[in-house]
Amino acid sequence: MNIEDKNYYEILEIPTTSTQEEIHQAYIRSRNAYAGESAALYSLLTEEDCANILSAIEEAYSVLGAPEKRTQYDRARGFGEHVHHRPAPTSSLADLISQSNETNSHSYQKDQVSAHDLKREEFRKQEFQYSSIQNKSTASRAEAYSKFSLDYPVNEEMEQEIENTTEFTGSFLQRIREYKKVSVERMAEMTKVSKTHIRNIESDNYSKLPAFVYVRGFVFQYAKCLKLNPDLVCKSYLEHLKTVKQQES
């Protein structure tokens, strides 16, 4: 999920005409997508990336989930008036003073002006926090690109072999990794999988690997980092590993 240059509606992936219930459902859906083990295990997002996105989701919902704050945000962003929620009063300082004169109550005028200033200050703080999230997101994207980019001389023969292969063994995965100029150390950094597990995967050393459900996650990450088809590689490698295990039993 790229949160750079996105407004609160885009962060929750909903239109500006959404109802409050739709906003709440989108918040739950977005939060669940980037929380828990699934995001860390089956994507290239780091824990820090997920935390930044979750922070943006929480920030978006803290405004859009409150009708009054949402109205203020819509006006500030120029989204216009929508039928899904009641617009908040648009009293200016001059209007408040005029209202106060009409009611001949100086204390009422003072209270209303203070409330207006507090709301304006609160909105400025929200905008500042959102800008901070955007800046962090930009830095995270640049770091992620650098971290997962591959730079190697293309060998058409090797590329064709990879394209035509449907049975991925540990030794073939090692050949691909070395061909794409990715060291074991860098692979461990990219995948968050230990160097020991990576070497055991490449040597088909099933006895020193954890349960297959964890191996699948490791291989999935491995394949994605090498720009392979992760589903195909996982299925093929696990079938191969089971065959090796049966042969050695």
C-alpha positions as CSV (number, residue, x, y, z in Angstrom):
1,M,0.0,0.0,0.0
2,N,1.5,3.4,-1.1
3,I,0.3,6.2,1.2
4,E,2.4,8.9,-0.4
5,D,0.2,11.8,-1.6
6,K,-3.0,10.1,-0.5
7,N,-5.8,11.8,1.4
8,Y,-7.6,10.0,4.3
9,Y,-10.3,8.5,2.0
10,E,-7.6,7.1,-0.3
11,I,-5.7,5.6,2.7
12,L,-8.9,3.7,3.6
13,E,-9.6,3.0,-0.1
14,I,-13.1,4.5,-0.1
15,P,-14.9,7.2,-2.0
16,T,-15.6,10.6,-0.4
17,T,-19.3,9.8,-0.5
18,S,-19.0,6.8,1.9
19,T,-21.4,6.5,4.8
20,Q,-20.0,6.4,8.4
21,E,-20.7,2.6,8.5
22,E,-18.8,2.1,5.2
23,I,-15.9,4.1,6.7
24,H,-15.9,1.9,9.8
25,Q,-15.9,-1.3,7.7
26,A,-13.1,0.0,5.5
27,Y,-11.1,0.8,8.7
28,I,-11.5,-2.7,10.0
29,R,-10.6,-4.2,6.6
30,S,-7.5,-2.0,6.2
31,R,-6.3,-2.6,9.7
32,N,-6.6,-6.3,9.5
33,A,-4.8,-6.4,6.2
34,Y,-1.7,-4.8,7.7
35,A,-1.7,-6.3,11.2
36,G,-0.7,-9.7,12.4
37,E,1.7,-12.3,11.0
38,S,0.2,-12.4,7.5
39,A,1.5,-9.0,6.4
40,A,5.0,-9.7,7.8
41,L,5.3,-13.2,6.5
42,Y,3.7,-13.1,3.0
43,S,4.7,-9.7,1.7
44,L,7.8,-7.7,1.2
45,L,6.8,-5.1,3.8
46,T,9.0,-4.8,6.8
47,E,7.5,-4.5,10.3
48,E,8.4,-0.7,10.1
49,D,6.6,-0.4,6.8
50,C,3.5,-2.1,8.3
51,A,3.6,0.1,11.4
52,N,3.8,3.3,9.2
53,I,0.8,2.2,7.2
54,L,-1.2,1.2,10.3
55,S,-0.4,4.6,11.8
56,A,-1.8,6.3,8.6
57,I,-4.9,4.1,8.8
58,E,-5.5,5.0,12.4
59,E,-4.9,8.7,11.7
60,A,-7.4,8.6,8.8
61,Y,-10.1,6.9,10.9
62,S,-9.6,9.2,13.8
63,V,-10.8,12.0,11.5
64,L,-13.2,10.3,9.1
65,G,-14.7,8.2,11.9
66,A,-15.9,11.4,13.7
67,P,-18.6,13.2,11.7
68,E,-17.7,16.7,12.9
69,K,-13.9,16.2,12.3
70,R,-14.8,14.7,8.9
71,T,-16.8,17.7,7.9
72,Q,-14.0,20.1,8.8
73,Y,-11.5,17.9,6.9
74,D,-13.8,17.8,3.8
75,R,-14.1,21.6,3.7
76,A,-10.3,22.0,4.2
77,R,-9.6,19.6,1.3
78,G,-12.3,21.0,-1.0
79,F,-14.3,17.8,-1.2
80,G,-17.6,19.8,-0.9
81,E,-20.8,18.9,0.9
82,H,-22.1,15.4,0.9
83,V,-25.4,13.9,1.8
84,H,-23.9,11.1,3.9
85,H,-23.3,13.3,7.0
86,R,-24.7,16.5,8.4
87,P,-22.5,19.5,7.8
88,A,-21.2,21.3,10.9
89,P,-21.9,25.0,11.3
90,T,-19.6,27.2,9.3
91,S,-19.5,30.1,11.7
92,S,-16.6,32.6,11.2
93,L,-15.3,34.8,14.0
94,A,-17.3,37.7,12.6
95,D,-20.5,35.6,12.6
96,L,-19.9,34.6,16.2
97,I,-19.4,38.2,17.3
98,S,-22.6,39.1,15.4
99,Q,-24.5,36.3,17.1
100,S,-23.2,37.4,20.4
101,N,-24.4,41.0,19.9
102,E,-27.8,39.7,18.9
103,T,-28.1,37.7,22.1
104,N,-26.5,40.6,24.1
105,S,-24.3,38.1,25.9
106,H,-20.6,38.9,26.0
107,S,-19.6,35.6,27.8
108,Y,-21.4,33.5,25.1
109,Q,-19.4,35.4,22.4
110,K,-16.1,34.7,24.2
111,D,-16.9,31.0,24.6
112,Q,-17.9,30.5,21.0
113,V,-14.8,32.3,19.7
114,S,-12.5,30.1,21.9
115,A,-14.3,26.9,20.7
116,H,-13.7,28.0,17.1
117,D,-10.0,28.6,17.7
118,L,-9.6,25.3,19.5
119,K,-11.2,23.4,16.6
120,R,-9.0,25.2,14.1
121,E,-5.9,24.4,16.1
122,E,-6.9,20.8,16.4
123,F,-7.3,20.5,12.6
124,R,-3.9,22.1,12.1
125,K,-2.3,19.5,14.4
126,Q,-4.1,16.7,12.4
127,E,-2.7,18.1,9.1
128,F,0.8,18.3,10.6
129,Q,0.6,14.7,11.8
130,Y,-0.6,13.5,8.4
131,S,2.3,15.4,6.7
132,S,4.7,13.6,9.0
133,I,3.3,10.2,8.0
134,Q,3.6,11.1,4.3
135,N,7.3,12.1,4.8
136,K,8.0,8.8,6.6
137,S,6.2,6.9,3.8
138,T,8.4,8.6,1.1
139,A,11.5,7.6,3.0
140,S,10.2,4.0,3.5
141,R,9.5,3.7,-0.2
142,A,13.0,4.8,-1.2
143,E,14.6,2.4,1.4
144,A,12.4,-0.4,0.2
145,Y,13.3,0.1,-3.5
146,S,17.0,0.1,-2.6
147,K,16.6,-2.9,-0.4
148,F,14.8,-5.1,-2.9
149,S,16.2,-4.0,-6.2
150,L,18.2,-6.5,-8.2
151,D,21.2,-5.6,-10.4
152,Y,22.7,-8.3,-12.5
153,P,23.8,-9.0,-16.1
154,V,21.0,-10.8,-17.9
155,N,21.8,-14.2,-19.4
156,E,19.1,-15.1,-21.9
157,E,19.8,-18.8,-21.6
158,M,19.5,-18.8,-17.8
159,E,16.3,-16.6,-18.0
160,Q,14.8,-19.2,-20.4
161,E,15.7,-22.0,-18.1
162,I,14.0,-20.2,-15.2
163,E,10.9,-19.5,-17.3
164,N,10.5,-23.1,-18.4
165,T,11.2,-24.7,-15.0
166,T,8.3,-26.1,-13.0
167,E,10.3,-28.1,-10.5
168,F,12.3,-26.0,-8.1
169,T,14.9,-27.7,-6.0
170,G,17.1,-26.2,-3.4
171,S,20.2,-26.4,-5.7
172,F,18.3,-24.6,-8.5
173,L,17.1,-21.9,-6.2
174,Q,20.7,-21.4,-5.1
175,R,21.8,-21.1,-8.8
176,I,19.1,-18.4,-9.4
177,R,20.2,-16.5,-6.3
178,E,23.8,-16.6,-7.3
179,Y,22.9,-15.7,-10.9
180,K,21.0,-12.6,-9.7
181,K,24.0,-11.6,-7.6
182,V,22.3,-11.9,-4.2
183,S,24.5,-13.1,-1.4
184,V,23.2,-15.3,1.4
185,E,23.7,-12.4,3.8
186,R,21.6,-10.0,1.6
187,M,18.9,-12.7,1.1
188,A,18.6,-13.0,4.9
189,E,18.3,-9.2,5.2
190,M,15.7,-9.0,2.5
191,T,13.5,-12.0,3.6
192,K,14.1,-11.7,7.4
193,V,14.9,-15.5,7.2
194,S,18.1,-16.6,9.0
195,K,21.2,-17.5,6.9
196,T,21.0,-21.0,8.4
197,H,17.5,-21.6,7.1
198,I,18.4,-20.2,3.7
199,R,21.4,-22.6,3.5
200,N,19.2,-25.5,4.7
201,I,16.6,-24.7,2.1
202,E,19.2,-24.6,-0.7
203,S,20.7,-27.9,0.4
204,D,17.3,-29.6,0.9
205,N,18.2,-30.3,4.5
206,Y,14.7,-31.0,5.7
207,S,15.8,-32.5,9.0
208,K,17.1,-29.1,10.1
209,L,14.2,-27.1,8.8
210,P,11.1,-26.2,10.8
211,A,7.6,-27.4,10.1
212,F,6.5,-27.2,6.5
213,V,4.1,-24.3,7.1
214,Y,7.1,-22.2,8.2
215,V,9.3,-23.4,5.3
216,R,6.5,-22.4,2.9
217,G,6.7,-18.8,4.3
218,F,10.5,-18.8,4.0
219,V,10.4,-20.0,0.4
220,F,7.6,-17.6,-0.5
221,Q,9.7,-14.7,0.7
222,Y,12.8,-16.1,-1.0
223,A,11.0,-16.4,-4.4
224,K,9.5,-12.9,-4.2
225,C,12.8,-11.3,-3.5
226,L,14.3,-13.1,-6.6
227,K,11.3,-11.9,-8.7
228,L,10.0,-15.5,-9.2
229,N,6.4,-16.8,-9.1
230,P,6.2,-17.5,-5.3
231,D,3.1,-19.8,-5.5
232,L,4.7,-22.0,-8.2
233,V,8.1,-22.1,-6.4
234,C,6.5,-22.9,-3.0
235,K,4.3,-25.7,-4.3
236,S,7.1,-27.2,-6.3
237,Y,9.8,-26.9,-3.6
238,L,7.6,-28.4,-0.9
239,E,6.7,-31.4,-3.1
240,H,10.4,-31.9,-3.9
241,L,11.3,-31.7,-0.2
242,K,8.6,-34.3,0.7
243,T,10.1,-36.6,-2.0
244,V,13.6,-36.1,-0.5
245,K,12.3,-36.9,2.9
246,Q,10.6,-40.1,1.8
247,Q,13.7,-41.3,-0.1
248,E,15.9,-40.8,2.9
249,S,13.5,-42.4,5.4
